[in-house]
Amino acid sequence: MLKGRNLIDPMDFTLEELEEIFKLADQIISNPEDFTHICQGKLLATLFYEPSTRTRFSFEAAMIRLGGQVIGFSEPNSSSVSKGESVADTIRTVGCYADIVAMRHPKEGAPKVAAINSPIPVINAGDGGHQHPTQTLTDLLTIKSIKGRLSNLKIGLCGDLKFGRTVHSLIKAISRYQNNKFVLIAPKELKVPEYIIKELNKNNIEYKEVEKLEDVIGDLDILYMTRVQKERFFNEEDYIRLKDSYILDEAKMSIASEDMIVLHPLPRVNEIAYEVDDDPRACYFKQAKYGMYVRMALIAKLLGVR
């Protein structure tokens, strides 16, 4: 039973509980009209201390499509945060008004602090360079829907693997399914953090680290592209030097297998050329839509509505 639970880390739910969410998401995709009133009278609070388009809009669209309503802020300076209010006090206050919270914060661990102090369910909508569990649910539902499975996959993750919270969350989550292998494609300055490598080693999960995308793209079932994130860099020179490390274009796609799919958590800057958008293997906008459906299922489950 997921009613009343928080989602802070992708490992918070068992595989069986994830399957419950995916099953409900599939039902919503098939018959959306059956779910248009299930959250009537319920309020979602979106507390976004950091800019967002897809995540915030998909949460808001998800709640509205379920018949609920949304309050919140997309800019902390428009709230009492600008007066120095703590996360704990903000969440206690918001808990007096709303039924469920989605929070994005630049500081790692802030949604966990919120969950400890919250009288209502808290969903982590991204904390710094740490975790992004609802993007992970989106990624898993997209892969399951398009590839038909979540096991026996060769997954290439390319770009900013050091600061990319979506990458960290996805590796942790999809490692729990059988016989998945990872190809980690990044310049040495943006390699996956050591704690992720330790986890892969500890669980005997096969992986390799490479620097050239064209050397491995032909072997992949999934290519997960990420942007080099300017906002995570302390030094603009490093960002400028690394930002164009990987650009996926038609030439590289011509080496890939016919059933490989390309995912991207978006926004993209220039790491996927626009010419790739017309390739049937480009699934990143489908992925954005699956994000709304999986968040609808998650909200419904955490609120315990039927």
The 8 nearest C-alpha neighbors of each residue, nearest first, counted from 0:
[[1, 2, 16, 300, 303, 4, 301, 3],
 [0, 2, 301, 4, 300, 3, 303, 16],
 [3, 1, 301, 303, 302, 4, 0, 300],
 [2, 4, 301, 120, 302, 1, 5, 119],
 [5, 3, 1, 2, 120, 301, 6, 121],
 [6, 4, 121, 120, 122, 7, 114, 3],
 [5, 7, 122, 8, 123, 11, 121, 4],
 [8, 6, 123, 122, 5, 111, 110, 132],
 [7, 9, 10, 11, 132, 6, 130, 131],
 [10, 8, 132, 11, 172, 168, 12, 7],
 [9, 11, 8, 12, 172, 13, 171, 7],
 [12, 10, 8, 9, 6, 13, 7, 5],
 [13, 11, 10, 16, 17, 14, 9, 6],
 [12, 14, 16, 15, 17, 11, 10, 18],
 [13, 15, 17, 16, 18, 12, 175, 176],
 [16, 14, 18, 13, 17, 19, 12, 20],
 [17, 15, 19, 13, 18, 14, 12, 20],
 [18, 16, 14, 20, 19, 15, 13, 12],
 [17, 19, 15, 21, 16, 20, 22, 14],
 [20, 18, 16, 22, 17, 21, 23, 15],
 [19, 21, 17, 23, 18, 22, 296, 24],
 [22, 20, 24, 18, 23, 19, 25, 17],
 [21, 23, 25, 19, 24, 20, 18, 26],
 [22, 24, 26, 20, 25, 21, 296, 27],
 [25, 23, 21, 27, 296, 293, 26, 22],
 [26, 24, 28, 22, 23, 27, 21, 29],
 [25, 27, 23, 29, 24, 28, 30, 22],
 [26, 28, 31, 24, 30, 25, 29, 23],
 [27, 29, 25, 26, 30, 31, 24, 292],
 [30, 28, 26, 27, 25, 31, 24, 32],
 [29, 31, 27, 32, 28, 33, 26, 34],
 [32, 30, 27, 33, 34, 28, 29, 35],
 [31, 33, 34, 35, 30, 27, 36, 29],
 [34, 32, 31, 30, 35, 27, 36, 37],
 [35, 33, 32, 37, 31, 36, 65, 27],
 [34, 36, 65, 66, 32, 64, 33, 37],
 [37, 35, 66, 39, 65, 38, 34, 67],
 [36, 38, 34, 39, 65, 35, 66, 304],
 [39, 37, 67, 66, 65, 41, 36, 40],
 [38, 40, 66, 67, 36, 41, 37, 65],
 [39, 41, 67, 38, 42, 68, 66, 37],
 [42, 40, 67, 38, 39, 98, 68, 43],
 [43, 41, 97, 68, 98, 69, 67, 44],
 [42, 44, 69, 99, 100, 97, 98, 68],
 [45, 43, 100, 70, 71, 69, 97, 46],
 [46, 44, 71, 101, 100, 102, 47, 72],
 [47, 45, 102, 72, 71, 101, 44, 48],
 [46, 48, 73, 103, 49, 102, 72, 45],
 [47, 49, 104, 75, 103, 74, 46, 73],
 [48, 50, 47, 104, 105, 103, 51, 74],
 [51, 49, 73, 47, 48, 52, 74, 103],
 [52, 50, 55, 54, 53, 49, 47, 73],
 [51, 53, 55, 54, 56, 50, 57, 266],
 [54, 52, 56, 55, 57, 51, 287, 265],
 [53, 55, 57, 56, 52, 51, 58, 124],
 [56, 54, 58, 57, 53, 52, 51, 59],
 [57, 55, 59, 53, 58, 54, 60, 52],
 [56, 58, 291, 60, 54, 59, 55, 53],
 [59, 57, 61, 55, 56, 60, 54, 294],
 [58, 60, 56, 62, 61, 57, 55, 63],
 [61, 59, 57, 63, 58, 62, 56, 64],
 [60, 62, 295, 58, 64, 59, 291, 63],
 [63, 61, 65, 67, 59, 64, 60, 68],
 [62, 64, 67, 66, 60, 65, 61, 68],
 [65, 63, 61, 66, 62, 35, 60, 67],
 [66, 64, 35, 62, 38, 63, 36, 67],
 [65, 67, 36, 39, 38, 63, 35, 64],
 [68, 66, 38, 39, 63, 41, 62, 65],
 [67, 69, 42, 63, 62, 43, 41, 66],
 [68, 70, 43, 42, 44, 59, 71, 67],
 [69, 71, 44, 43, 45, 68, 42, 72],
 [72, 70, 45, 44, 46, 69, 73, 47],
 [71, 73, 46, 74, 47, 45, 75, 77],
 [72, 74, 47, 48, 75, 46, 50, 71],
 [73, 75, 76, 72, 77, 48, 47, 49],
 [76, 74, 48, 77, 78, 80, 81, 73],
 [77, 75, 81, 78, 74, 80, 79, 82],
 [76, 78, 75, 74, 72, 79, 81, 80],
 [79, 77, 80, 75, 76, 81, 72, 74],
 [78, 80, 82, 81, 84, 83, 77, 76],
 [79, 81, 84, 83, 82, 78, 75, 76],
 [80, 82, 76, 79, 83, 78, 75, 77],
 [83, 81, 79, 80, 84, 78, 76, 85],
 [82, 84, 80, 81, 85, 79, 86, 78],
 [83, 85, 80, 79, 82, 88, 89, 86],
 [84, 86, 88, 87, 89, 83, 80, 90],
 [85, 87, 89, 88, 90, 113, 84, 109],
 [88, 86, 85, 90, 89, 113, 116, 91],
 [89, 87, 91, 85, 90, 86, 92, 84],
 [90, 88, 86, 92, 87, 91, 93, 85],
 [89, 91, 93, 92, 87, 88, 117, 94],
 [92, 90, 94, 88, 89, 117, 93, 87],
 [91, 93, 89, 94, 90, 95, 88, 96],
 [92, 94, 90, 95, 96, 91, 97, 89],
 [93, 95, 91, 92, 96, 97, 118, 90],
 [96, 94, 93, 92, 97, 91, 118, 98],
 [97, 95, 93, 94, 98, 92, 42, 44],
 [96, 98, 42, 94, 99, 43, 44, 93],
 [99, 97, 42, 119, 43, 41, 94, 96],
 [98, 100, 43, 120, 119, 97, 121, 44],
 [101, 99, 44, 121, 43, 45, 122, 120],
 [100, 102, 122, 45, 124, 121, 123, 46],
 [103, 101, 46, 124, 123, 47, 45, 122],
 [104, 102, 124, 47, 125, 48, 126, 49],
 [103, 105, 126, 48, 106, 49, 127, 109],
 [106, 104, 127, 126, 49, 107, 48, 103],
 [107, 105, 127, 104, 126, 109, 108, 128],
 [106, 108, 126, 127, 109, 129, 105, 128],
 [107, 109, 111, 110, 106, 112, 126, 129],
 [108, 110, 112, 111, 107, 106, 113, 104],
 [111, 109, 113, 112, 123, 108, 114, 102],
 [110, 112, 114, 108, 113, 109, 7, 115],
 [113, 111, 109, 115, 110, 114, 108, 116],
 [112, 114, 110, 111, 116, 115, 87, 117],
 [113, 115, 111, 117, 116, 112, 121, 110],
 [116, 114, 112, 113, 117, 111, 87, 118],
 [117, 115, 113, 114, 87, 91, 112, 118],
 [116, 118, 114, 119, 91, 90, 113, 115],
 [117, 119, 94, 116, 91, 120, 114, 95],
 [118, 120, 117, 99, 94, 98, 121, 3],
 [121, 119, 5, 99, 3, 4, 100, 122],
 [122, 120, 100, 5, 114, 101, 99, 6],
 [123, 121, 101, 6, 5, 7, 100, 124],
 [122, 124, 7, 102, 125, 110, 101, 6],
 [123, 125, 103, 102, 101, 131, 122, 133],
 [126, 124, 131, 103, 123, 130, 104, 127],
 [127, 125, 107, 104, 105, 129, 106, 103],
 [128, 126, 105, 107, 106, 129, 104, 125],
 [127, 129, 164, 162, 163, 126, 130, 107],
 [128, 130, 164, 127, 126, 107, 131, 167],
 [131, 129, 164, 168, 125, 126, 132, 8],
 [130, 132, 125, 165, 134, 164, 133, 124],
 [133, 131, 9, 135, 134, 8, 130, 168],
 [134, 132, 136, 135, 131, 137, 124, 294],
 [135, 133, 137, 132, 136, 131, 138, 165],
 [134, 136, 132, 138, 133, 137, 169, 168],
 [137, 135, 133, 139, 134, 138, 140, 132],
 [138, 136, 290, 134, 135, 140, 139, 289],
 [139, 137, 135, 141, 136, 140, 134, 142],
 [138, 140, 136, 142, 141, 137, 143, 135],
 [139, 141, 143, 137, 142, 138, 144, 136],
 [142, 140, 138, 144, 139, 143, 286, 145],
 [141, 143, 139, 145, 146, 144, 140, 138],
 [142, 144, 147, 148, 140, 141, 146, 149],
 [145, 143, 141, 147, 142, 140, 146, 148],
 [144, 146, 142, 147, 143, 141, 148, 260],
 [147, 145, 142, 143, 148, 144, 149, 141],
 [146, 148, 143, 144, 145, 142, 149, 141],
 [149, 147, 143, 146, 150, 142, 144, 151],
 [148, 150, 143, 176, 142, 151, 152, 173],
 [149, 151, 177, 176, 152, 179, 148, 178],
 [152, 150, 178, 179, 177, 153, 149, 180],
 [153, 151, 179, 150, 154, 220, 180, 178],
 [152, 154, 180, 220, 219, 181, 179, 221],
 [153, 155, 221, 181, 219, 152, 220, 222],
 [154, 156, 182, 222, 181, 223, 183, 221],
 [157, 155, 223, 183, 184, 222, 224, 182],
 [156, 158, 184, 224, 185, 225, 223, 155],
 [159, 157, 225, 185, 160, 226, 224, 227],
 [158, 160, 227, 189, 161, 163, 225, 162],
 [159, 161, 191, 163, 190, 189, 162, 158],
 [162, 160, 191, 189, 190, 159, 192, 163],
 [163, 161, 128, 160, 164, 159, 231, 189],
 [162, 164, 160, 166, 165, 159, 161, 128],
 [163, 165, 128, 130, 129, 167, 166, 131],
 [164, 166, 168, 163, 131, 167, 169, 134],
 [167, 165, 169, 164, 163, 168, 170, 160],
 [168, 166, 164, 170, 165, 169, 171, 130],
 [167, 169, 165, 171, 130, 166, 170, 135],
 [168, 170, 172, 166, 135, 171, 167, 173],
 [171, 169, 167, 172, 168, 173, 174, 166],
 [172, 170, 168, 169, 174, 173, 167, 175],
 [171, 173, 169, 174, 170, 175, 9, 168],
 [172, 174, 175, 176, 170, 169, 171, 149],
 [175, 173, 176, 172, 171, 170, 179, 204],
 [176, 174, 173, 172, 177, 171, 14, 179],
 [175, 177, 150, 174, 173, 149, 178, 179],
 [178, 176, 150, 179, 151, 175, 174, 149],
 [177, 179, 151, 150, 180, 176, 152, 204],
 [178, 180, 152, 151, 150, 177, 153, 174],
 [181, 179, 153, 205, 206, 154, 152, 178],
 [182, 180, 206, 154, 155, 153, 183, 205],
 [181, 183, 155, 207, 206, 208, 154, 184],
 [184, 182, 208, 156, 155, 207, 209, 181],
 [185, 183, 157, 209, 210, 156, 208, 182],
 [186, 184, 210, 158, 190, 189, 157, 187],
 [185, 187, 188, 189, 210, 190, 184, 244],
 [186, 188, 190, 189, 185, 210, 209, 191],
 [189, 187, 186, 190, 185, 161, 241, 159],
 [190, 188, 161, 159, 186, 187, 160, 185],
 [191, 189, 161, 160, 187, 185, 188, 192],
 [190, 192, 161, 160, 193, 189, 195, 196],
 [193, 191, 194, 161, 195, 190, 196, 160],
 [192, 194, 196, 195, 197, 191, 198, 190],
 [193, 195, 197, 196, 192, 198, 191, 199],
 [196, 194, 198, 193, 197, 192, 199, 191],
 [195, 197, 193, 199, 198, 194, 200, 192],
 [198, 196, 194, 200, 195, 199, 201, 193],
 [197, 199, 201, 195, 196, 200, 202, 194],
 [200, 198, 196, 204, 202, 197, 201, 203],
 [201, 199, 203, 197, 198, 202, 196, 204],
 [200, 202, 198, 199, 203, 197, 204, 196],
 [201, 203, 199, 200, 204, 198, 174, 197],
 [204, 202, 200, 201, 199, 205, 198, 206],
 [205, 203, 199, 202, 200, 206, 180, 174],
 [204, 206, 180, 203, 181, 207, 199, 179],
 [207, 205, 181, 182, 180, 204, 208, 183],
 [206, 208, 182, 183, 209, 181, 205, 184],
 [207, 209, 183, 184, 182, 206, 210, 185],
 [210, 208, 184, 211, 183, 207, 185, 182],
 [209, 211, 185, 184, 186, 212, 208, 187],
 [212, 210, 214, 213, 209, 184, 215, 185],
 [211, 213, 214, 215, 216, 184, 210, 245],
 [214, 212, 216, 215, 211, 251, 254, 217],
 [213, 215, 212, 211, 216, 217, 209, 210],
 [216, 214, 217, 213, 212, 218, 219, 211],
 [215, 217, 255, 213, 218, 219, 212, 214],
 [216, 218, 255, 254, 215, 256, 219, 214],
 [219, 217, 216, 215, 220, 255, 256, 153],
 [220, 218, 153, 221, 216, 217, 154, 155],
 [219, 221, 259, 153, 152, 154, 260, 222],
 [222, 220, 154, 260, 259, 219, 261, 155],
 [221, 223, 155, 261, 156, 154, 224, 262],
 [224, 222, 262, 156, 263, 261, 155, 157],
 [223, 225, 157, 263, 156, 222, 262, 158],
 [226, 224, 158, 263, 159, 157, 227, 223],
 [227, 225, 228, 267, 158, 270, 159, 268],
 [226, 228, 159, 242, 158, 229, 225, 241],
 [229, 227, 230, 231, 226, 159, 232, 162],
 [228, 230, 231, 232, 238, 227, 235, 242],
 [229, 231, 228, 232, 233, 227, 238, 235],
 [232, 230, 229, 228, 233, 162, 128, 127],
 [233, 231, 234, 229, 230, 238, 235, 228],
 [232, 234, 235, 231, 230, 237, 238, 229],
 [233, 235, 232, 236, 237, 238, 239, 229],
 [234, 236, 238, 237, 239, 233, 232, 229],
 [235, 237, 239, 238, 234, 240, 241, 233],
 [238, 236, 240, 235, 239, 234, 241, 232],
 [237, 239, 235, 241, 236, 240, 242, 229],
 [240, 238, 236, 242, 237, 241, 235, 243],
 [239, 241, 237, 238, 242, 236, 243, 244],
 [240, 242, 238, 244, 239, 243, 237, 227],
 [243, 241, 227, 239, 238, 244, 240, 226],
 [242, 244, 245, 241, 246, 270, 240, 269],
 [245, 243, 241, 242, 246, 158, 186, 240],
 [246, 244, 243, 270, 158, 247, 212, 157],
 [245, 247, 270, 271, 248, 243, 269, 272],
 [246, 248, 271, 270, 272, 251, 245, 249],
 [247, 249, 272, 250, 251, 275, 246, 252],
 [250, 248, 252, 251, 275, 253, 274, 247],
 [249, 251, 253, 252, 248, 254, 247, 213],
 [250, 252, 253, 249, 248, 254, 247, 213],
 [253, 251, 249, 255, 254, 250, 248, 247],
 [252, 254, 250, 251, 255, 249, 256, 248],
 [255, 253, 252, 217, 251, 256, 216, 250],
 [256, 254, 217, 252, 216, 253, 257, 259],
 [257, 255, 259, 258, 217, 254, 218, 219],
 [258, 256, 259, 255, 280, 260, 253, 252],
 [257, 259, 256, 260, 220, 280, 255, 146],
 [260, 258, 220, 221, 256, 257, 219, 280],
 [261, 259, 280, 221, 281, 222, 258, 282],
 [262, 260, 222, 281, 282, 223, 280, 221],
 [261, 263, 223, 283, 282, 222, 224, 260],
 [262, 264, 224, 283, 265, 223, 225, 261],
 [263, 265, 266, 262, 225, 283, 165, 134],
 [266, 264, 267, 263, 225, 283, 53, 226],
 [265, 267, 268, 264, 226, 263, 53, 52],
 [266, 268, 265, 226, 269, 270, 271, 225],
 [267, 269, 270, 226, 266, 271, 227, 265],
 [268, 270, 271, 267, 272, 246, 243, 226],
 [269, 271, 246, 245, 247, 268, 226, 267],
 [272, 270, 247, 269, 246, 248, 273, 275],
 [273, 271, 248, 274, 275, 247, 269, 270],
 [272, 274, 275, 276, 271, 248, 277, 269],
 [273, 275, 272, 276, 277, 249, 248, 278],
 [274, 276, 273, 278, 277, 272, 249, 248],
 [277, 275, 273, 274, 278, 281, 272, 279],
 [278, 276, 275, 279, 274, 281, 273, 280],
 [277, 279, 280, 275, 281, 276, 274, 249],
 [280, 278, 281, 277, 282, 276, 260, 275],
 [279, 281, 260, 278, 282, 261, 259, 258],
 [282, 280, 261, 279, 278, 276, 283, 260],
 [281, 283, 285, 262, 261, 284, 280, 286],
 [284, 282, 262, 286, 263, 285, 281, 287],
 [283, 285, 287, 286, 282, 288, 281, 263],
 [286, 284, 288, 282, 287, 283, 289, 141],
 [285, 287, 283, 289, 284, 288, 141, 282],
 [288, 286, 284, 290, 285, 289, 283, 291],
 [289, 287, 285, 290, 286, 291, 284, 292],
 [288, 290, 286, 292, 291, 287, 137, 293],
 [291, 289, 137, 287, 288, 293, 292, 294],
 [290, 292, 57, 294, 289, 288, 61, 293],
 [293, 291, 295, 289, 294, 290, 24, 296],
 [292, 294, 296, 290, 24, 295, 291, 297],
 [295, 293, 297, 291, 296, 292, 298, 61],
 [296, 294, 61, 292, 298, 293, 297, 291],
 [295, 297, 293, 24, 299, 294, 298, 23],
 [296, 298, 294, 300, 299, 295, 293, 301],
 [299, 297, 301, 295, 300, 296, 294, 302],
 [298, 300, 296, 302, 304, 297, 301, 303],
 [299, 301, 303, 297, 302, 298, 1, 2],
 [302, 300, 2, 298, 3, 1, 303, 299],
 [303, 301, 299, 2, 300, 304, 298, 3],
 [302, 304, 2, 300, 301, 299, 305, 1],
 [305, 303, 299, 302, 37, 300, 38, 301],
 [304, 37, 303, 299, 300, 34, 38, 302]]
